[in-house]
Amino acid sequence: MTSPNDHYRQGDIECIDAIRAALTDEEWRGFCKGSIIGYVWRERHKGGDEDLIKSQDFLRWAVAGKAEGKR
């Protein structure tokens, strides 16, 4: 069975986890902040509430990533 997010996965590795592993804490935080801006920017024209929820995910990861060094 496939899930709606299978396109973000190769085998057992999710794309977001590979990105996190490749970046320093500072780079990861910048990536998350850029993603937050993008989702908030487009929410009225594309994804609505779903985009705001995605921006919350990136905000949580940015904060957790600094403290834990990972997602």
N, C-alpha and C positions, 0 to 999 in steps of 0.2 A: 504494500500500500504506500502511496506517495503522499506527502504532505504539501501544503501550499508553499512551504519554504525550502523544498528539496533543491531548488535551483541555487541556493546559497551553500550547498554542501557538496563536498567531494569525498566519498567514502565516509569516514567518521569525523572529518574535519569541516567545521563551519567556517565560511569566509571571514566572519568577524573575528573568530579566534586566531586565524592565521594573520590577520592584520594586526591584532593586539600583540601577538608574539614578535612581529617584525619591528614594532615601534618602541621607542623609549617612553617612559611615563609622560614626559613633556609632549612628545609627538602625539601620543595617544589622546591626551587631554585636548590638544588642538584639533585632532581629527573629530573627536566627539563634539566639540564646540561648533565646528563647521557643519557637522551633520544636523545639530540642533537648529542652527540658523536656517539651513535648507528646508527642513521639515516645517518649521514655523512659517517660513516665507511662502511656501506653496499651499498651506492648508486650506485657504479660502478658495483656491482654484483647482485643487486636485483631490487630496485625500481627506479633507475635513478632520473630524475628530481622530480618525485613525493616524493621521500624520502627527497630531499633537501627542498621542500616546507613544508613537515612535520617538518623538523628541524627548519624552520623559525617560525612555529606555537609555538613550545616549547620555542624558544628564546623570542618571544613576550610575552608569558605567564610568563616566568621567570622574565622579567623586570616589567610587569604589576603586577604580584603577589607580588612583594616586595613593590610596591607603594600602591596598593589597598588592599592587603591582600586577594585577590581572583583572579581567572582567568579573 
